[in-house]
């Protein structure tokens, strides 16, 4: 069973990886919320973490993730 420190390390690691990836993408400021959600979701971040990073609400992230999923199904 993982201890509390290991869980914390994994959370920080995911967030740091996501931020590093975003820093390499050109025109991050011009990125749509949908694209931001798509990129950050790949790192396994929570909906709240994604919302905090892109400056929106958790509910908006949930809706955008649903749209992205539906686009991939079609």
N, C-alpha and C positions, 0 to 999 in steps of 0.2 A: 504494500500500500504506500502511495506517495505521501511524503510529508508536506506540510504547509509551505516550506521554503521552495521545494521543487515545483509545486503548483504556481507559486508566485514567479519563479524564474521562467517557467514556460509561458506565462501570460506576458511578461515583459519582453521576452524573446520574440513572440508573435508580433507584438505591437512595434517593436523596433524593426523587425524585418519588413513589415508593411510600410513603415515610414521611409525606410531606405529605398524600397522599390518605387515609392511615389516620387522620391527625390530624383530618380533617374528618368522619369517620364517627362518629356518636354511638354511645356504648356500645361502644367498641372492646374494652374489658375483658370485655364479655359476648359478644363475637363467638366463634363456634365456630371450631375449627381449620380446618374445611372452608371456611367463609366467608373466613377470613383467607388461605388458600391461593388461593382463587378470585380475590380482590381483588389480591393481590400477584403472581399469575401474569400478570395483564394487563400488568404493567410489564416483563415479560421477565426477571425475576430468576431466578437459578439455584435449584435445589431446596435447596441448602445455605444460600443467603442467606435464602430464605423460612423455612426451619427455624430459623435463628438469630433471625429477627425474631419469630416466633410462639412460640418456645421449645419446639421439638419436634425430632425427628430427621429427617434427610434421607429415610430410608425411609418414615416416616409421610407426609411431603409427597408422595412418589411414589405412595403408595397413595391418598391423598386426591385427587390430580390425576386418577388413573385413574377413581375413582368419579365425579368431576365430569364427566369426558369421557363416561362411560357414561350418565349422567343426561341429557346433552344429546342423545345419539344416540336415546334412547327417545322 
